[in-house]
Amino acid sequence: MTENDSLTLLSNASQSYSSDNEDTTSSDEEIDEEIVINKEENEQELEVENNEENENEIEELLNENQITEEPKVGMMFNSEEDVRAYYTRYAKQKGFGVSRRTSKLGDDGKSVKYFTLSCVCQGKAKSRAANPLKPQPKQNLGCKAKINASRCLDGRFMVSTVVLEHNHILSPGKARYFRCHKNMNPYVKRRLELLDKTGVRASKNYQSLVIEAGGFEKLPFGEKDARNHIDKARRLRLGVGGAEALRNYFARMQEKDDRFYYVMDLDDKCRLRNVFWADARSRATYEYFGDVISFDTTYLTNTHKMPFAPFVGVNHHGQSILLGCGLLSNEDTNTFIWLFESWLKCMSGRAPNAIITDQDKAMQKAIEIVFPKTKHRFCLWHIMEKLPHKFSGHSQYEAIKKNIQHAVYDSLTRDEFEESWQRLLEMHNLQQNEWLQWLYDERYHWVPAYVKNTFWAGMSTTQRSESTKCLF
């Protein structure tokens, strides 16, 4: 998302925004912008990505298991990338790292005429430590190992010089620690992010990958790399200049509307994680129409890979009204707690009587903590739309679907639902189905017969939240 995209999003969300002196940042603080990812159907996405990455990993393993021959003068390659890939593979097999040392462009100023790939221990050591009494470890040992490659008339590259001797010990078992050999594919990144969202500690997150790979030496990255990626994924990615654009926009709105409210959540390194804002109209409207709110985070999650969280209510004409917005770095319990507490403070501590969300467990836990007296209802549409995915492969799918719909929509009392549900399980032998068991355990949050005594302003889904997409 670019700076202009950030401003467009904010401008469409509200016409007049200011502050409430709740900004937790200062103008001297520097903010980095990063992102996190999509929430919907995590398991399905992970499975698809896993299948795609497995094919690539198999090909990589086949290449790694092949013994790479030593470089020789006269070896031919189709491109510079092929030369680099070959020498990097050879270096990993021998136990050293590779860096590009020199290169020279041709007469056209664009194409490479020749270049040199050398051992990372080439060059003379220069201490860059601020304190001479505590010198940093030296990596530059003056190693001469290298290859030169020159472009031929046909556009291919030929190895013209080869130096094989190193002046230091080679360690194939530790080659994976060199930067050129480290690699973290998209599937691994996605898995680290998903497990982090569920509350798994970084150490256990990494250990699960080690076990799956068959040992530390089988992973092309270390625990520190995994921790760095998790830390990076926890930040809010708005694009270059996005965070500063947000801050500038809020400052301008502060001059126009003294009831504008916003909060910017920073981590311990002053990097932007989450943002919440609401204008004067939203705050005033909530005083009259704050009985029921709909809360959904799937819009920008699905389109821009960024969790966007609008609070939506209903006025006396049955029209949707915007009651505040949030941009989140992730969707874990702590993030939702921060957002709900920020929204509650914005609304003078008055919690809604009822709230409708999807079935996100982190969101449910946060609601129980911040809004303990608020009635919580799951979006009925999100539940029913999963029937094809859960039972489409079942031989009695149509009958199961019909009986579930009958139990949900046609039961006027709790006893009627209980009877219809048990009959459904027995008729289709679904007593051990975990998803149906979870739905039954959570029946107080979604079955109409259990939630009908609460005022919902005619809502049973988060469709109103999703309908606000046109604003953004």
PyMOL commands that set and color helices and strands:
alter all, ss='L'
color gray80, all
select helices_A, chain A and resi 3-13+42-65+80-94+172-177+179-181+186-197+202-213+216-218+223-233+242-256+280-289+299-303+333-346+361-370+380-384+387-391+397-409+414-427+434-441+443-445+448-451+463-471
alter helices_A, ss='H'
color red, helices_A
select strands_A, chain A and resi 76-77+98-105+112-119+146-151+157-163+261-266+272-278+292-295+308-314+320-327+354-357+375-378
alter strands_A, ss='S'
color yellow, strands_A
deselect
rebuild
show_as cartoon
